[in-house]
């Protein structure tokens, strides 16, 4: 499979994009950063093989669309789009090709990263709309944690002493500590 690869990171108030001319490239041909999105001070800066700058009020969708308009000729042989997704929950242990089932599962992870995952999903949906025939892949920050053995993730206290408010046992990984939802002893 030949062609360029677009990598997108939609954050809570920014979008970072990198377009690689082919799949073996380690240096992007075009970089773009959109910052302060949602405000009148928003700015999109594109550099590399194509230079441009846009400022004024824009949101994530407007920044992505402006990027596509600016570098459209470079996207003609686009082979794939990679999306950084902050939280994949326990459903995603590795990168995944995005389809309707994956999108539904990603919707459920929005509560785990409410500032980032909704923006990640917006970027994915917009890319699916703009590039209907190009595969989209999600790469998860939390995939790293999926490879750590559960015994190393558990808290210092014995698992049998951690209970949900309903009294059912609860296993809590270190990177998610919702102590306000659990008790140290089962309800009496």
Buried (B, 14 or more C-beta within 10 A) or exposed (E): EEBBBBBBBBBBBBBBBBBBBEEEEEEBBBBBBBBBBBEEEBBBBBEBEBEBEBEEEBBBBBBBBBBBEBBEEBBEEBBBBBBBBBBBBEBBBEBBEBEEEBBEBBEEBBEBBEEBBBBBBBBBBBBBEBBEEBBBBBBBBBBEBBEEEEEEBBBEEEEEEBBBEEEEEBEBBEEEEEEEEBBEEBEE
